[in-house]
């Protein structure tokens, strides 16, 4: 936890500052389940004309459960909020996901995952609102 401050040489950009933090808490309610809570508030560079950067606040929750010795189920949810400096724009993000990982052996695993991403943008300089739904099937090999 602390105070963030970013100053710019270019006088057309206003300085960015505010409360900053990053943290993660893991809880093990059983030997087979892990619950992870994350949070962060950071300053990020903006790629938008007229904005020096933005304050980004993100939170997340993930639950992993070992259903069988070789099958791990995961669920996650997250929320993010970005407030731009120098522009009338605020973005909000919601993420949701489910996945299953099947460990064939110590070196090979399969993962089937679904994720949902929804972003809304408000203000005079608002960006596009959009949603992304993704299904992935991956095969992973380890040396």
PyMOL commands that set and color helices and strands:
alter all, ss='L'
color gray80, all
select strands_A, chain A and resi 2-6+16-30+33-45+53-68+71-84+90-103+108-122+130-141
alter strands_A, ss='S'
color yellow, strands_A
deselect
rebuild
show_as cartoon
